[in-house]
Amino acid sequence: MQRKTAEVRKNIKYLTLLAREYPNIASACSEIINLQAILKLPKGTEHFMSDLHGEAEAFTHIVNNASGVIKEKVDRVLGPSVPAEERAEFATLIYYPAKKLEDLKARQTDLNGWYRMTLYRLIDVCRMVSSKHTRSFVRKRLPKNYAYILDELLHAHFEDHDKEFYYDQILASIIDIGQADDFIEAMCNLIKSLAVFKLHIVGDIFDRGPRPDQIMEQLMNHHSVDIQWGNHDVVWMGAAAGSPICIATVLRTTLAYNNLEALEDGYGINLRPLALFAENEYRDCDMHHFYPKVNESRGPYHRSDLIRTARMHKAISIIMFKLECQVIDRNPDFELEGRDFLRRIDYRSGTVEIEGKVYPLVDDDFPTVNPADPARLTRQETEVLEALRRSFTESEKLQRHVRFLFAKGGVYHIENGNLLFHGAVPLTESGSFAVETFEQHGYAGRALMDYCDERARRGFFAPEGSEEWQSGCDFLWYLWCGKLSPLYGRDKMTTFERLFVDDPETHVETKNPYYRHVNDSKMARAILAEFGLDQTHSHIVNGHVPVRAANGETPVKGGGRLIVIDGGFCRAYHEKTGIAGYTLVYNSRGLSLRQHEPFVSVEKAIQDNRDIASSVDVFETIEKRMLVGDTDEGRKLAANVEDLKLLVEAYRLGLVKEKD
């Protein structure tokens, strides 16, 4: 008793503040009971995805069907007595209620009867997906217009009256007053929001696919999400910060994949200054090596448009290579000497020196490069770059998305025994943590990851134009392509070589030794230990390098401690991987991988009830079902319980006065 009194006195300032939220013994005790009940609930389901690369339609569908979880719930609730086609149609209604409703209604001879049956089914599915959550959690996600009615339907007790009669009275009223469509849509959206407790995105939302902006909007509307930055993400973050090198890099990648939709329609980036400049300066150049990669399914493409894009591609590439020279000059600790290629070109002979060897250039037409000072931007290039910089920094949507990436993201994340990062923890050939020196200090392992996170944030949050801002912006670019960047994980990025040198040897990007040690359980355990995690039960989850499932490669590595979840979500990788991505699912009973087949289109999904076919591989089960109390959040809640118990004791001792 004396010990508890001493503890109360020691924490009296904190307890006085806590008393503002719980002003008396009754309110504190009520919250203790509530929290202790939550701790006994099954752990919420976590989904992990990576390398979305702008594939907004496929991502939207995966979110809508909760990686197949909702279809499983529908099949379980409706049962085999309902035909498979009808169950698939009902699942599609949940995925796309606004678009599917009109089609379904048009086929009904008894619309009110169909409304009643559909609403009953939705209530039953919703009750199932909400069963793992507290009533308070569910209430917070109820649509405002129907919160009271839905709360009644989901949590009503039927001991004293007939369930069917009670439901019928409520549902009949909804139908009679013409609110059935709105109510169905609200129910469908509630089911989707409750199916997944938390979503982890393990990097690379941007580039290659057409609409990363739409993915970002989805993530911002999700109730619980965290993001581990990928190298394709950080370079967009640098562009939003106004970094010229990051802007040029983003534009080059986007133009190379002909994703003008993402720039112009998605973020309102004005490409006209670049287009006019490219038309004037590169009209007579051979564009053969700068033609964009196109996806025929998104065509048709007009040759004149592709030529225009190719000219912009070459123009911004030359600007980018000039800016790379300047960044390399400013940052000798990046150790990128020799990759200032515009200075390595012999403009008379049309050759370039790469790592001590001389190669002929496949394109030696550089109309805006002064051989005497190759890294200097022309006046026109400077004007174009400044116009583009204004466009990026003044894009309200891009700024909002990037702020969200900084708020919800980081280089790595630890939760519930899982270490999440996009690329790699840089290693040496022997498997020890590689040491990199930045700003006169050496960093390795977790310290390197922490440093990368801190310096990246300077680029966005330091005053624009300051030394800190410049340092951070340059580092965001380094994280995109630097040899010891944990987000990139290769020794170099061979963009110049692929564009200008016809020798495959120069195109090789050697992966960090991390990737040669991924099947070594000792390496995985050493990394887990470095981040303070249990070496026997914890896991590393990362993406970045597609798993070639078609060749029999398994995503589970490192003796089961490391899981690579990049299964080729992006269309560009489908042929290489043979699949269309993974979702790692971590629920109260263990870990499983859902392997997805390619998504056709939203139109096919709605018209033909075409779902993404997903196969499930359960690779780790938990003997005892995991409860909220076993999670990181549960441990925080348990600590809150102890604090509230101290507050109750403070009230009883009279050290804190109760209020009504």
KOLTOR-500076 format. One line per 8 residues: their letters; for each residue x, y, z of C-alpha. Coordinates in pm, whole numbers, padded with zeros to 5 digits. Layout:
<nodes>
a) X:Y:Z ~ ...
</nodes>
This chain:
<nodes>
mqrktaev) 00000:00000:00000 ~ 00281:00239:00090 ~ 00456:00151:-00238 ~ 00141:00232:-00438 ~ 00094:00559:-00250 ~ 00454:00653:-00327 ~ 00399:00574:-00694 ~ 00086:00790:-00699
rknikylt) 00274:01082:-00542 ~ 00561:01036:-00790 ~ 00324:01064:-01088 ~ 00085:01322:-00945 ~ 00143:01579:-01224 ~ 00061:01324:-01495 ~ -00237:01190:-01299 ~ -00373:01542:-01258
llareypn) -00366:01582:-01636 ~ -00524:01238:-01685 ~ -00804:01344:-01450 ~ -00918:01600:-01707 ~ -01031:01312:-01930 ~ -01152:01087:-01644 ~ -01281:01331:-01379 ~ -01403:01075:-01123
iasacsei) -01365:00715:-01005 ~ -01666:00596:-01206 ~ -01533:00722:-01540 ~ -01182:00584:-01475 ~ -01319:00244:-01371 ~ -01545:00233:-01676 ~ -01246:00288:-01903 ~ -01043:00021:-01719
inlqailk) -01321:-00231:-01782 ~ -01345:-00124:-02147 ~ -00969:-00153:-02207 ~ -00943:-00488:-02033 ~ -01223:-00618:-02255 ~ -01040:-00494:-02565 ~ -00723:-00675:-02455 ~ -00912:-01007:-02469
lpkgtehf) -01035:-00958:-02827 ~ -00863:-01143:-03117 ~ -00581:-00946:-03275 ~ -00692:-00733:-03570 ~ -00602:-00846:-03922 ~ -00302:-00673:-04081 ~ -00241:-00669:-04456 ~ 00101:-00600:-04610
msdlhgea) 00149:-00495:-04973 ~ 00440:-00351:-05171 ~ 00547:-00216:-05510 ~ 00208:-00089:-05623 ~ 00371:00130:-05891 ~ 00070:00334:-05989 ~ -00162:00039:-06068 ~ -00462:00217:-05920
eafthivn) -00739:-00001:-06064 ~ -00586:-00325:-05939 ~ -00506:-00169:-05601 ~ -00860:-00037:-05564 ~ -00998:-00383:-05631 ~ -00759:-00546:-05384 ~ -00866:-00294:-05119 ~ -01232:-00345:-05205
nasgvike) -01213:-00723:-05178 ~ -00964:-00715:-04887 ~ -00734:-00948:-05082 ~ -01012:-01204:-05109 ~ -01119:-01191:-04744 ~ -01460:-01039:-04819 ~ -01544:-01308:-05076 ~ -01457:-01572:-04815
kvdrvlgp) -01693:-01403:-04566 ~ -01969:-01385:-04828 ~ -01930:-01755:-04911 ~ -01940:-01843:-04541 ~ -02247:-01631:-04464 ~ -02453:-01721:-04772 ~ -02340:-02082:-04777 ~ -02349:-02342:-05056
svpaeera) -02729:-02321:-05079 ~ -02683:-01992:-05267 ~ -02542:-02052:-05619 ~ -02175:-01956:-05671 ~ -02269:-01705:-05942 ~ -02511:-01530:-05707 ~ -02249:-01517:-05430 ~ -01997:-01366:-05674
efatliyy) -02254:-01107:-05780 ~ -02325:-01017:-05418 ~ -01951:-00981:-05348 ~ -01919:-00749:-05649 ~ -02200:-00537:-05505 ~ -01993:-00494:-05187 ~ -01682:-00401:-05389 ~ -01854:-00149:-05620
pakkledl) -02197:-00065:-05475 ~ -02259:00260:-05662 ~ -02181:00103:-06001 ~ -02330:-00243:-05947 ~ -02664:-00135:-05798 ~ -02819:-00004:-06118 ~ -02735:-00323:-06305 ~ -02886:-00543:-06034
karqtdln) -03199:-00332:-05985 ~ -03276:-00335:-06357 ~ -03309:-00715:-06347 ~ -03553:-00738:-06055 ~ -03924:-00817:-06092 ~ -03983:-00761:-05719 ~ -03750:-00474:-05629 ~ -03868:-00436:-05268
gwyrmtly) -03821:-00810:-05208 ~ -03471:-00791:-05354 ~ -03390:-00489:-05136 ~ -03506:-00676:-04825 ~ -03303:-00990:-04907 ~ -02991:-00786:-04995 ~ -03010:-00580:-04678 ~ -03047:-00895:-04465
rlidvcrm) -02740:-01046:-04628 ~ -02536:-00729:-04586 ~ -02626:-00713:-04217 ~ -02511:-01072:-04166 ~ -02180:-01014:-04349 ~ -02127:-00690:-04157 ~ -02191:-00862:-03825 ~ -01928:-01121:-03914
vsskhtrs) -01654:-00873:-04013 ~ -01730:-00655:-03710 ~ -01713:-00943:-03462 ~ -01337:-00895:-03399 ~ -01382:-00529:-03312 ~ -01521:-00348:-03012 ~ -01853:-00171:-03043 ~ -01668:00157:-02992
fvrkrlpk) -01432:00082:-03285 ~ -01726:-00005:-03512 ~ -01924:00302:-03405 ~ -01639:00531:-03508 ~ -01661:00394:-03861 ~ -02036:00412:-03900 ~ -02159:00660:-04165 ~ -02311:00959:-03986
nyayilde) -02644:00948:-04167 ~ -02716:00591:-04062 ~ -02506:00550:-03749 ~ -02794:00491:-03507 ~ -02980:00246:-03735 ~ -02666:00047:-03818 ~ -02565:00033:-03453 ~ -02907:-00111:-03371
llhahfed) -02895:-00366:-03652 ~ -02542:-00483:-03570 ~ -02563:-00491:-03191 ~ -02929:-00536:-03103 ~ -03023:-00816:-02861 ~ -03322:-01026:-02954 ~ -03404:-01214:-02634 ~ -03732:-01031:-02585
hdkefyyd) -03856:-00988:-02939 ~ -03850:-01160:-03273 ~ -03537:-01078:-03474 ~ -03704:-01104:-03813 ~ -03996:-00882:-03712 ~ -03757:-00624:-03562 ~ -03537:-00620:-03871 ~ -03837:-00608:-04102
qilasiid) -03973:-00297:-03934 ~ -03642:-00112:-03973 ~ -03570:-00233:-04326 ~ -03926:-00168:-04445 ~ -03894:00193:-04330 ~ -03563:00232:-04515 ~ -03717:00095:-04834 ~ -04045:00290:-04802
igqaddfi) -03873:00628:-04772 ~ -03650:00560:-05074 ~ -03321:00530:-04886 ~ -03241:00168:-04974 ~ -02972:00252:-05232 ~ -02791:00489:-04998 ~ -02818:00244:-04712 ~ -02682:-00045:-04921
eamcnlik) -02387:00169:-05028 ~ -02320:00270:-04666 ~ -02332:-00094:-04554 ~ -02094:-00204:-04831 ~ -01842:00067:-04744 ~ -01864:-00023:-04375 ~ -01793:-00391:-04451 ~ -01484:-00294:-04652
slavfklh) -01355:-00063:-04378 ~ -01392:-00333:-04109 ~ -01243:-00624:-04306 ~ -00882:-00510:-04257 ~ -00770:-00358:-03927 ~ -00442:-00215:-04056 ~ -00273:-00176:-04395 ~ 00106:-00168:-04434
ivgdifdr) 00248:-00045:-04766 ~ 00610:-00155:-04798 ~ 00724:00097:-05057 ~ 00705:00208:-05421 ~ 00363:00360:-05473 ~ 00487:00575:-05762 ~ 00608:00533:-06124 ~ 00550:00284:-06407
gprpdqim) 00171:00253:-06363 ~ -00067:00532:-06470 ~ -00224:00671:-06150 ~ -00021:00674:-05827 ~ -00222:00979:-05724 ~ -00539:00768:-05705 ~ -00360:00514:-05485 ~ -00252:00794:-05253
eqlmnhhs) -00611:00918:-05226 ~ -00721:00566:-05129 ~ -00450:00542:-04865 ~ -00539:00881:-04719 ~ -00899:00765:-04681 ~ -00801:00439:-04511 ~ -00863:00431:-04136 ~ -00521:00286:-04045
vdiqwgnh) -00218:00278:-04271 ~ 00159:00313:-04254 ~ 00408:00341:-04541 ~ 00770:00240:-04570 ~ 00926:00460:-04835 ~ 01053:00304:-05155 ~ 01315:00464:-05376 ~ 01043:00557:-05629
dvvwmgaa) 00856:00735:-05350 ~ 01143:00942:-05210 ~ 01234:01092:-05546 ~ 00874:01220:-05579 ~ 00901:01353:-05225 ~ 01215:01540:-05330 ~ 01038:01675:-05638 ~ 00754:01806:-05421
agspicia) 01019:01976:-05203 ~ 01142:02164:-05512 ~ 01465:01971:-05572 ~ 01568:02023:-05937 ~ 01748:01688:-05959 ~ 01448:01502:-05817 ~ 01209:01687:-06049 ~ 01419:01597:-06353
tvlrttla) 01443:01235:-06236 ~ 01068:01204:-06179 ~ 00996:01351:-06521 ~ 01246:01127:-06698 ~ 01100:00811:-06542 ~ 00742:00919:-06608 ~ 00814:01010:-06970 ~ 01006:00685:-07022
ynnleale) 00688:00493:-06932 ~ 00458:00739:-07115 ~ 00267:00813:-06793 ~ 00171:01170:-06876 ~ -00169:01105:-06718 ~ -00010:01084:-06373 ~ 00168:01415:-06419 ~ -00092:01623:-06600
dgyginlr) -00428:01482:-06489 ~ -00312:01348:-06154 ~ -00107:01639:-06024 ~ -00167:01920:-06270 ~ 00201:01946:-06368 ~ 00234:02180:-06666 ~ 00460:02011:-06922 ~ 00413:02277:-07190
plalfaen) 00742:02462:-07115 ~ 00934:02135:-07146 ~ 00744:02032:-07460 ~ 00814:02364:-07636 ~ 01180:02356:-07534 ~ 01220:01996:-07655 ~ 01046:02078:-07984 ~ 01286:02367:-08048
eyrdcdmh) 01611:02207:-07936 ~ 01563:01839:-08025 ~ 01347:01855:-08340 ~ 01625:01725:-08565 ~ 01764:01463:-08322 ~ 01725:01089:-08363 ~ 01472:00984:-08099 ~ 01513:00609:-08151
hfypkvne) 01665:00545:-07807 ~ 01418:00767:-07622 ~ 01087:00621:-07737 ~ 00871:00557:-07430 ~ 00771:00210:-07318 ~ 00402:00165:-07384 ~ 00140:-00078:-07266 ~ -00069:-00174:-07568
srgpyhrs) -00371:-00241:-07349 ~ -00377:00132:-07272 ~ -00345:00235:-07636 ~ -00385:00311:-07917 ~ -00094:00553:-07943 ~ -00035:00807:-08219 ~ 00317:00818:-08357 ~ 00329:01198:-08336
dlirtarm) 00247:01184:-07963 ~ 00518:00926:-07900 ~ 00774:01136:-08088 ~ 00676:01440:-07881 ~ 00716:01237:-07560 ~ 01052:01103:-07684 ~ 01180:01457:-07741 ~ 01075:01561:-07391
hkaisiim) 01235:01241:-07259 ~ 01570:01324:-07416 ~ 01554:01691:-07318 ~ 01487:01619:-06950 ~ 01743:01335:-06949 ~ 02021:01572:-07054 ~ 01908:01824:-06791 ~ 01908:01541:-06533
fklecqvi) 02262:01430:-06624 ~ 02383:01790:-06589 ~ 02222:01818:-06246 ~ 02371:01485:-06140 ~ 02718:01629:-06204 ~ 02634:01919:-05972 ~ 02499:01694:-05695 ~ 02806:01471:-05716
drnpdfel) 03027:01780:-05683 ~ 02838:01898:-05373 ~ 02843:01559:-05201 ~ 03179:01378:-05216 ~ 03060:01147:-04937 ~ 02807:00999:-05182 ~ 03111:00834:-05345 ~ 02971:00868:-05696
egrdflrr) 03293:00982:-05864 ~ 03305:00865:-06222 ~ 02927:00882:-06268 ~ 02932:01242:-06392 ~ 02904:01104:-06745 ~ 02865:01427:-06940 ~ 03221:01507:-06830 ~ 03340:01160:-06938
idyrsgtv) 03234:01201:-07300 ~ 03478:01269:-07583 ~ 03247:01481:-07794 ~ 03475:01468:-08101 ~ 03500:01089:-08118 ~ 03152:01018:-07981 ~ 03277:00792:-07701 ~ 03240:00780:-07323
eiegkvyp) 03464:00648:-07046 ~ 03291:00419:-06796 ~ 03491:00265:-06512 ~ 03818:00295:-06704 ~ 03688:00161:-07038 ~ 03592:00358:-07347 ~ 03266:00280:-07527 ~ 03110:00425:-07844
lvdddfpt) 02790:00620:-07793 ~ 02478:00506:-07974 ~ 02360:00867:-07970 ~ 02617:01148:-07978 ~ 02380:01434:-08054 ~ 02387:01677:-07758 ~ 02255:02011:-07887 ~ 02235:02175:-07541
vnpadpar) 02569:02052:-07400 ~ 02879:02274:-07405 ~ 03178:02032:-07418 ~ 03391:02291:-07238 ~ 03148:02297:-06943 ~ 02910:01999:-06982 ~ 02736:02038:-06643 ~ 02623:02396:-06706
ltrqetev) 02255:02447:-06781 ~ 02167:02672:-07073 ~ 01951:02976:-07010 ~ 01654:02800:-07170 ~ 01707:02487:-06960 ~ 01721:02699:-06643 ~ 01394:02869:-06737 ~ 01223:02537:-06812
lealrrsf) 01346:02389:-06485 ~ 01223:02687:-06286 ~ 00878:02664:-06447 ~ 00864:02294:-06365 ~ 00979:02357:-06010 ~ 00695:02604:-05957 ~ 00449:02353:-06099 ~ 00563:02079:-05859
teseklqr) 00580:02296:-05548 ~ 00245:02463:-05622 ~ 00056:02140:-05689 ~ -00184:02128:-05394 ~ -00260:01760:-05448 ~ 00106:01656:-05468 ~ 00194:01859:-05159 ~ -00093:01699:-04967
hvrflfak) 00015:01350:-05072 ~ 00379:01404:-04987 ~ 00296:01546:-04645 ~ 00097:01229:-04586 ~ 00400:01020:-04690 ~ 00613:01201:-04433 ~ 00345:01179:-04163 ~ 00261:00811:-04210
ggvyhien) 00591:00689:-04352 ~ 00956:00629:-04285 ~ 01257:00427:-04390 ~ 01145:00137:-04170 ~ 00872:00043:-03925 ~ 00844:-00207:-03641 ~ 00507:-00342:-03534 ~ 00393:-00665:-03364
gnllfhga) 00728:-00834:-03407 ~ 00761:-00746:-03776 ~ 01039:-00529:-03920 ~ 00922:-00361:-04240 ~ 01146:-00190:-04494 ~ 01140:-00160:-04871 ~ 01484:-00257:-04995 ~ 01773:-00377:-04780
vpltesgs) 01986:-00328:-04474 ~ 02320:-00274:-04655 ~ 02570:-00553:-04588 ~ 02928:-00633:-04681 ~ 03023:-00944:-04879 ~ 03093:-01126:-04551 ~ 02745:-01044:-04422 ~ 02836:-00778:-04165
favetfeq) 02660:-00440:-04161 ~ 02813:-00206:-04419 ~ 02943:00123:-04279 ~ 02873:00442:-04473 ~ 03018:00781:-04383 ~ 02797:01086:-04414 ~ 02875:01431:-04278 ~ 03193:01293:-04113
hgyagral) 03012:01022:-03916 ~ 02995:00649:-03985 ~ 02660:00470:-03983 ~ 02562:00103:-04020 ~ 02260:-00119:-03958 ~ 01977:00047:-03771 ~ 02180:00366:-03716 ~ 02215:00404:-04096
mdycdera) 01840:00360:-04145 ~ 01768:00618:-03872 ~ 02013:00864:-04028 ~ 01858:00820:-04372 ~ 01513:00893:-04230 ~ 01627:01205:-04045 ~ 01822:01356:-04334 ~ 01544:01286:-04584
rrgffape) 01304:01493:-04375 ~ 01536:01794:-04393 ~ 01471:01815:-04767 ~ 01102:01886:-04714 ~ 01081:02060:-04378 ~ 01396:02276:-04366 ~ 01356:02634:-04497 ~ 01370:02628:-04877
gseewqsg) 01706:02739:-05008 ~ 01885:02679:-04678 ~ 02193:02460:-04646 ~ 01986:02201:-04458 ~ 01723:02198:-04732 ~ 01987:02148:-05002 ~ 02148:01869:-04802 ~ 01815:01695:-04753
cdflwylw) 01708:01733:-05116 ~ 02037:01592:-05241 ~ 01998:01302:-05001 ~ 01646:01224:-05122 ~ 01803:01179:-05465 ~ 02080:00963:-05313 ~ 01815:00740:-05154 ~ 01674:00694:-05505
cgklsply) 01996:00559:-05657 ~ 02292:00566:-05412 ~ 02504:00254:-05374 ~ 02441:00218:-05000 ~ 02086:00348:-05002 ~ 01870:00102:-04806 ~ 01583:00193:-05038 ~ 01772:00113:-05360
grdkmttf) 02004:-00175:-05273 ~ 02226:-00177:-05583 ~ 02575:-00048:-05656 ~ 02463:00196:-05927 ~ 02170:00300:-06143 ~ 02267:00255:-06508 ~ 02024:00499:-06670 ~ 02294:00671:-06878
erlfvddp) 02446:00342:-06991 ~ 02110:00201:-07103 ~ 02033:00513:-07303 ~ 02371:00575:-07464 ~ 02583:00256:-07461 ~ 02504:-00063:-07652 ~ 02698:-00299:-07428 ~ 02499:-00514:-07182
ethvetkn) 02797:-00534:-06945 ~ 02758:-00164:-06867 ~ 02388:-00212:-06789 ~ 02446:-00444:-06495 ~ 02330:-00316:-06156 ~ 02484:-00538:-05892 ~ 02259:-00601:-05595 ~ 02382:-00532:-05244
pyyrhvnd) 02518:-00846:-05069 ~ 02200:-00837:-04860 ~ 02023:-01008:-05150 ~ 02284:-01284:-05168 ~ 02235:-01354:-04797 ~ 01853:-01358:-04796 ~ 01834:-01735:-04760 ~ 02075:-01731:-04467
skmarail) 01876:-01760:-04144 ~ 02177:-01628:-03948 ~ 02168:-01305:-04148 ~ 01795:-01263:-04092 ~ 01835:-01322:-03720 ~ 02127:-01077:-03700 ~ 01913:-00804:-03860 ~ 01623:-00876:-03625
aefgldqt) 01861:-00855:-03328 ~ 02001:-00525:-03460 ~ 01650:-00379:-03445 ~ 01580:-00521:-03099 ~ 01343:-00795:-03213 ~ 01306:-01156:-03109 ~ 01514:-01375:-03341 ~ 01289:-01682:-03319
hshivngh) 00939:-01549:-03380 ~ 00982:-01208:-03549 ~ 00990:-01146:-03925 ~ 01146:-00913:-04181 ~ 00903:-00798:-04450 ~ 01037:-00624:-04757 ~ 00967:-00574:-05127 ~ 01163:-00400:-05406
vpvraang) 01293:-00710:-05586 ~ 01018:-00910:-05761 ~ 00989:-01277:-05665 ~ 00995:-01489:-05981 ~ 00720:-01724:-05873 ~ 00690:-01860:-06228 ~ 01042:-02000:-06191 ~ 00962:-02162:-05858
etpvkggg) 01117:-01891:-05639 ~ 00961:-01871:-05295 ~ 00894:-01540:-05118 ~ 00967:-01696:-04777 ~ 01341:-01683:-04711 ~ 01595:-01670:-04428 ~ 01467:-01984:-04259 ~ 01116:-01839:-04247
rlividgg) 01231:-01512:-04086 ~ 01227:-01302:-04408 ~ 00933:-01253:-04644 ~ 00966:-01072:-04978 ~ 00620:-00952:-05081 ~ 00702:-00797:-05420 ~ 00520:-01037:-05650 ~ 00500:-00807:-05950
fcrayhek) 00186:-00603:-05879 ~ 00283:-00373:-06167 ~ 00177:-00490:-06515 ~ 00534:-00441:-06637 ~ 00648:-00729:-06414 ~ 00370:-00983:-06477 ~ 00569:-01175:-06738 ~ 00876:-01193:-06513
tgiagytl) 00697:-01308:-06199 ~ 00411:-01505:-06351 ~ 00171:-01355:-06096 ~ 00032:-01011:-06010 ~ 00145:-00948:-05657 ~ 00117:-01074:-05301 ~ -00069:-00970:-04992 ~ 00082:-01089:-04666
vynsrgls) -00196:-01144:-04412 ~ -00125:-01152:-04039 ~ -00429:-01237:-03833 ~ -00487:-01381:-03488 ~ -00409:-01734:-03608 ~ -00087:-01677:-03801 ~ 00072:-01563:-04127 ~ -00039:-01642:-04479
lrqhepfv) 00046:-01522:-04828 ~ -00223:-01448:-05083 ~ -00090:-01477:-05436 ~ -00290:-01273:-05688 ~ -00365:-01332:-06053 ~ -00370:-01033:-06292 ~ -00664:-00794:-06268 ~ -00848:-00744:-06596
svekaiqd) -01047:-00422:-06547 ~ -01310:-00256:-06331 ~ -01558:-00292:-06616 ~ -01509:-00669:-06628 ~ -01529:-00688:-06250 ~ -01865:-00509:-06246 ~ -02025:-00656:-06559 ~ -01902:-01016:-06530
nrdiassv) -01832:-01032:-06152 ~ -01467:-01101:-06239 ~ -01272:-01101:-05914 ~ -00895:-01122:-05871 ~ -00826:-01489:-05822 ~ -00607:-01533:-05514 ~ -00451:-01851:-05380 ~ -00368:-01874:-05009
dvfetiek) -00054:-02026:-04862 ~ -00060:-02051:-04482 ~ 00304:-02081:-04386 ~ 00306:-02004:-04014 ~ 00033:-02074:-03760 ~ 00009:-01974:-03396 ~ -00081:-02246:-03146 ~ -00265:-02009:-02916
rmlvgdtd) -00486:-01748:-03083 ~ -00321:-01406:-03065 ~ -00517:-01144:-02872 ~ -00501:-00765:-02872 ~ -00314:-00792:-02543 ~ -00029:-00970:-02726 ~ 00026:-00683:-02970 ~ 00225:-00359:-02946
egrklaan) -00099:-00165:-02924 ~ -00219:-00404:-02654 ~ 00088:-00336:-02445 ~ 00014:00036:-02469 ~ -00345:-00025:-02363 ~ -00225:-00239:-02070 ~ 00000:00048:-01962 ~ -00302:00280:-01983
vedlkllv) -00492:00042:-01753 ~ -00214:00066:-01494 ~ -00217:00446:-01520 ~ -00593:00452:-01468 ~ -00560:00226:-01166 ~ -00314:00477:-01021 ~ -00563:00755:-01093 ~ -00837:00565:-00907
eayrlglv) -00599:00526:-00613 ~ -00520:00898:-00626 ~ -00892:00974:-00603 ~ -00932:00738:-00309 ~ -00636:00891:-00127 ~ -00772:01239:-00188 ~ -00457:01345:-00374 ~ -00671:01425:-00679
kekd) -01023:01559:-00628 ~ -01318:01407:-00814 ~ -01544:01620:-01031 ~ -01895:01562:-01155
</nodes>
